Amino acid sequence: MKATKIIPIFLPEAGCPQRCLFCSQPLISGQAGKPDPAAVGDTVRRWLEKSPGYEFDLAFYGGTFTALPPSVQEQYLELADSYRRQGMIVGIRLSTRPDCLTDQACELLQHYRVTIVELGVQSLSDQVLSACQRGYTARQAIDGFERLRRRGIKTGIQLMLGLPGDDGRPLADTIEEVCRLGPDYARLYPAIVLAGTGLAGLWRRGGYRPLTLRQAAGLAGISAAVLTGAGVKVMRIGLQAGPGLDDEGSRLAGPYHPALGELAAGDFARRVFVHSFSGHRDFWRASLGKVVEIVGRQQMRGKICGHRNENINFLSRHGFRPVYRHSDNPGVELCCRNRTIDWPYDQFVARCRMGLAGIFAEVMENDTEAEEFCI
């Protein structure tokens, strides 16, 4: 089975009924204006030429696709469907607002066999949605999601962390509701203050304080682990690096980092280690000053060791001599001489979900590494 790549076609803010507080799609995508059919064709051909051996989905991102004039929607969808009939692509994706999914709009998506619709939900808190000038309620967002599900269209949900009005509890409630809804996947984007947005004005007036990078990594890492544990795949954490975002004059404040996903995974792994310290004190006390082997599969190494080996350094700072050893066995074990314990990842995920609001509150209040413990 061939791997699938996404060919992104950006329609910056096209069809959007209003400008949301935080949004600047031209900066995020590095593009202004909608591409014409010829430009779409050129993009598709470039992707096919540079990535032979892959299958492709064509994706219309960056706007509210289902709020475009129906004739424009049909123009793009007919073009995409023609590429599919020619065998150039295998699927069609698009993004839209959850309140712009009428029965008529869904019928059009079904007619052209749209594979996946990504919903820019951002939050399922009415308080946060209102503060961000989204123009819909949580109930309307859920209704839009369920309308797609009833028609058998796969769904992705985009969520934002650190929005105005969110002290951690609204995010916890949102994550719990998304776990219940069960979309096919989610994307997590900590809010960034971008030039020219309403959020920039609010920030300049002292009415908004963005997350720090440490807070964003903590919230995103915990959210991703809980969602994944509930069967919701997390496709991405943090905005994709690009010409618009790489210009520091465009980014005024907030937790932007090109490897935020790695930071988030590492932050959560560090919290699992701290959880292990409290649950297996005898093991860790006996391991002080000794080599502790972290035994796991190759693909787990980056997540457990952390971005630039942050977690290896973390364990070293606390008196251990950690090394990572590859194994083909499932699960992760911690070994020191003749003693072995399981790395309590699943246990900690379950604990997080049971007390998500409290854990998020701790992350928001304590902008420090998750490393305070006593052995």
C-alpha positions, 0 to 999 in steps of 0.5 A, spaced: 500 500 500 502 506 497 503 512 502 499 518 501 501 525 501 496 531 501 497 537 496 495 543 499 491 548 495 490 555 499 484 559 499 486 564 504 480 566 508 475 565 501 468 564 503 469 566 510 463 570 513 467 574 518 474 575 520 476 572 526 480 575 532 486 571 531 486 569 524 490 571 518 490 566 513 495 570 508 500 570 513 499 563 515 499 560 508 504 565 505 499 566 499 494 571 498 488 570 493 485 564 490 488 560 485 485 559 478 484 552 475 491 553 471 495 554 477 491 548 481 493 544 475 501 546 475 501 545 483 498 538 482 503 536 477 509 539 481 507 534 486 507 528 482 513 530 479 517 531 485 514 525 489 513 519 485 511 512 488 506 516 492 498 517 492 495 524 493 489 527 496 488 534 493 486 539 499 483 546 499 485 549 505 485 556 508 478 558 507 471 556 508 470 552 502 462 551 503 461 558 504 464 560 497 458 561 491 456 554 489 459 555 482 466 556 485 465 550 489 463 546 483 469 549 479 474 546 484 470 540 486 469 538 478 477 540 477 479 535 483 474 530 481 477 530 474 484 529 477 481 523 481 478 520 474 485 520 471 488 517 477 492 523 479 489 523 486 485 518 490 482 523 495 479 530 496 479 534 502 477 541 504 476 545 510 470 549 512 467 552 518 462 547 522 456 552 522 457 553 514 454 546 513 447 546 510 444 540 507 445 543 500 452 544 502 453 536 504 449 534 498 454 537 494 460 534 498 457 527 497 456 528 490 463 529 488 465 524 493 469 528 498 473 524 502 475 528 508 472 535 511 476 539 516 472 543 521 475 549 524 472 548 531 477 551 535 473 551 541 467 548 544 466 553 549 461 558 548 465 563 552 471 562 548 468 562 541 464 569 543 471 572 545 474 570 539 468 572 535 467 566 531 460 567 530 457 560 532 456 556 538 458 550 541 452 546 539 452 549 532 459 546 531 457 539 534 451 539 529 455 541 523 460 535 525 454 530 526 451 532 519 457 530 516 458 524 520 451 522 518 453 522 511 459 518 512 464 523 510 470 523 514 472 528 519 478 532 522 477 537 527 482 543 528 482 546 535 486 552 538 490 552 545 490 558 549 485 562 546 482 569 549 477 566 555 480 560 556 484 558 563 484 551 562 477 548 564 474 550 557 480 546 553 479 540 558 471 540 556 473 541 549 478 535 549 473 531 553 467 533 548 472 531 542 473 524 545 466 523 545 465 525 538 470 521 535 473 525 529 477 521 525 483 526 527 485 532 530 490 538 529 492 542 535 494 549 534 496 554 540 494 561 538 499 565 536 499 573 535 499 575 528 500 582 525 494 585 523 489 581 527 484 583 532 488 579 537 494 583 536 490 589 538 488 586 544 495 584 546 497 591 545 492 593 550 494 588 555 488 584 554 491 578 552 497 574 554 499 568 550 501 562 552 509 561 553 512 555 549 513 551 555 505 552 557 503 550 550 508 544 549 504 542 556 497 543 554 498 540 547 502 534 549 497 532 554 491 534 549 494 529 544 495 523 549 488 524 551 485 524 544 490 519 542 488 514 548 480 515 546 482 513 538 482 520 535 489 521 531 493 527 532 495 529 525 499 535 527 501 540 533 503 547 531 503 551 525 507 549 519 513 553 518 513 557 512 515 564 509 509 568 512 511 565 519 518 565 519 518 573 518 518 575 525 515 581 524 509 577 522 509 573 529 508 578 535 507 574 540 506 567 542 509 560 542 511 559 535 516 553 534 517 549 528 518 543 532 512 544 537 510 537 536 516 534 538 516 539 544 509 537 546 511 529 546 517 530 550 514 534 555 508 529 556 514 523 556 517 527 562 511 527 566 510 520 565 517 519 568 515 524 574 509 519 575 513 513 575 518 516 580 512 517 585 509 510 583 516 506 583 520 510 589 524 503 591 526 502 583 528 509 582 532 510 589 536 504 588 537 506 581 541 513 583 548 513 580 546 507 576 545 506 568 537 506 567 536 503 560 530 505 557 528 499 552 523 501 547 522 500 539 526 505 535 520 509 533 519 511 540 526 514 541 524 521 539 518 521 544 521 518 550 528 522 549 525 528 548 527 534 543 534 534 543 535 529 548 531 533 553 528 528 557 535 524 557 538 530 560 532 531 565 534 524 568 541 525 568 540 532 572 537 528 577 542 523 578 541 517 573 545 515 568 539 513 562 541 510 556 536 508 550 536 501 548 532 498 542 527 493 542 522 490 537 517 488 543 511 492 544 511 497 550 517 500 554 520 498 560 525 501 565 531 497 567 536 497 572 541 491 573 536 486 575 530 490 576 525 492 571 518 496 571 513 498 566 513 505 563 506 507 566 504 511 559 497 508 559 496 509 566 498 516 566 494 518 560 488 515 564 489 519 570 490 525 566 483 524 562 480 523 569 482 530 572 484 534 565 481 540 568 486 540 574 492 538 570 491 544 565 490 549 571 497 546 573 500 547 567 497 554 566 499 556 573 506 553 573 511 555 567 516 550 569 518 543 567 514 538 570 520 535 574 518 537 581 519 530 585 522 527 591 525 520 591 
